[in-house]
Amino acid sequence: MLRGLFRILSLVSLALALVSGVLDVTRSIADSQIIFTPLYVDWIRLSPGTLNSFGETVSEYLHPWVWDPVITTLLKAPTWTVFALLAVLLGMASRRKRKRWQENFGA
């Protein structure tokens, strides 16, 4: 059950990474220079009020150290890399554990 949910979330994250990557490539071609849009810029474009409330919630319920160096670093990273990394991590979490090759031979 949980493995299937991780696979679906991995697929959605991969789709978001591809869409944001295509948008960055299109902007780069239009401006004739390489453009990487940070995650916080895309978040502000999508829903400006939720970024501040998310920051307040994380600082209130978790340690403030989690917000300042950790999450702000992720928010400064390009959107496509954050979602691609999330897709890889969720994809790894949804994999089945393989047998070691020695277990196949009864050793």
VENRAKA-V94969 format. One record per backbone hydrogen bond with DSSP energy under -0.5 kcal/mol. NH is the residue of the N-H (numbers start at 0). CO is the residue of the C=O. E is the energy in kcal/mol with one decimal. If there is no record, write none. Layout:
nh->[NH,NH]
co->[CO,CO]
e->[E,E]
This chain:
nh->[4,5,6,7,8,9,10,11,12,13,14,15,16,17,18,19,20,21,22,23,24,25,26,27,28,29,30,31,32,36,37,38,39,41,42,43,44,45,46,49,50,51,52,53,54,55,56,57,58,59,60,61,65,66,67,68,69,70,71,72,73,74,75,76,76,78,81,82,83,84,85,86,87,88,89,90,91,92,93,94,102,103,104,105,106]
co->[0,1,2,3,4,5,6,7,8,9,10,11,12,13,14,15,16,17,18,19,20,21,22,23,24,25,26,27,27,34,35,76,74,37,38,39,40,41,42,46,46,47,48,49,50,51,52,53,54,55,56,57,62,62,63,64,64,65,66,68,69,70,71,72,73,36,77,78,79,80,81,82,83,84,85,86,87,88,89,91,99,99,101,102,101]
e->[-1.7,-2.3,-1.8,-2.2,-2.6,-2.2,-2.2,-2.4,-2.4,-2.3,-2.2,-2.4,-2.3,-2.3,-2.5,-2.5,-2.1,-2.4,-2.2,-2.1,-2.4,-2.5,-2.5,-2.3,-2.3,-2.3,-2.3,-1.0,-1.3,-0.5,-0.5,-2.2,-2.4,-1.6,-2.5,-2.4,-2.2,-2.0,-3.1,-0.5,-0.7,-0.7,-1.6,-2.4,-2.1,-2.2,-2.3,-2.5,-2.2,-2.0,-2.7,-2.0,-2.0,-0.7,-2.1,-0.9,-0.9,-2.1,-1.7,-0.6,-1.7,-2.4,-1.2,-0.7,-0.6,-2.3,-1.7,-2.2,-1.9,-2.5,-2.2,-2.2,-2.2,-2.6,-2.6,-2.2,-2.4,-2.0,-1.2,-0.8,-1.0,-0.7,-1.0,-0.7,-1.6]
